[in-house]
Amino acid sequence: MPHQGEILQEAIKSSGISITRIVEEMGITRPTIYRKFKEDTIEYGFVKRVGEIIGHDFSDDFTSIQQSVLPFTNTVTKSVVTPSVTSRVTSSQVFDSDPTKQLLALQTKYIALLEAYNELLLKVYGPK
C-alpha cells in the first residue's frame, strides 16, 4: 500500500499541473516537495493546499484507519479560519515508543514549522 507521499506524488502527476507551478503557488522549493513525496505521513495543511492547487480531494485517497491514526487528519474543529502553525503542531499526535518514529514525527513538525515561517516571511517581505 503506498504511503501518503506516494499518493500525493501520483495525484500531482495525474493532474497534469507542473511541479514548478505548485511550488511557486505554495512558496516552497522543489527539494521541499520532493522530500514530501518520500514521507510516510504529511501534515494536513500541506496536503490540503496541494489539493486546492490541483483540484483534488485527498480525503478519498486515504482509508478511514489511516485518517484516524496519521497526522494527515485535521482534528481541529471546523471553522472558517485556516489551520495555523499551532494547529499543525498540536493536531492528532500519536505517541509511539519507537524512537525512530518519534524522531521522524519531530522532523516532520520541524519542517512544517520552517515552511510556515517561510510563508510568513513571504507575506511580510514579499518575494525577492
MOCORVEN-V54157 format. One record per backbone hydrogen bond with DSSP energy under -1.0 kcal/mol. NH is the residue of the N-H (numbers start at 0). CO is the residue of the C=O. E is the energy in kcal/mol with one decimal. If there is no record, write none. Layout:
# MOCORVEN-V54157
NH_CO_E + NH_CO_E
This chain:
# MOCORVEN-V54157
3_39_-1.8 + 4_38_-1.8 + 6_2_-2.1 + 7_3_-2.6 + 8_4_-2.4 + 9_5_-2.5 + 10_6_-2.2 + 11_7_-2.1 + 12_8_-2.4 + 13_9_-2.6 + 14_10_-1.5 + 21_17_-1.8 + 22_18_-2.9 + 23_19_-2.1 + 24_20_-2.4 + 25_21_-2.0 + 26_22_-1.4 + 27_22_-1.9 + 32_28_-1.5 + 33_29_-2.3 + 34_30_-2.0 + 35_31_-1.8 + 36_32_-1.5 + 37_34_-1.1 + 38_35_-1.2 + 46_42_-1.8 + 47_43_-2.8 + 48_44_-2.1 + 49_45_-2.2 + 50_46_-2.6 + 51_47_-2.1 + 52_48_-1.9 + 53_49_-2.6 + 54_50_-1.2 + 55_50_-2.3 + 60_57_-1.4 + 66_62_-2.4 + 67_63_-1.6 + 68_64_-1.4 + 69_65_-3.0 + 72_69_-1.5 + 87_83_-1.6 + 88_84_-1.8 + 89_85_-2.3 + 90_86_-1.3 + 101_97_-2.0 + 102_98_-2.5 + 103_99_-2.3 + 104_100_-2.3 + 105_101_-2.3 + 106_102_-2.5 + 107_103_-2.3 + 108_104_-2.1 + 109_105_-2.6 + 110_106_-2.4 + 111_107_-2.2 + 112_108_-2.3 + 113_109_-2.5 + 114_110_-2.4 + 115_111_-2.3 + 116_112_-2.3 + 117_113_-2.4 + 118_114_-2.4 + 119_115_-2.2 + 120_116_-2.5 + 121_117_-2.4 + 122_118_-2.2 + 123_119_-2.5 + 124_120_-3.2 + 125_121_-1.5
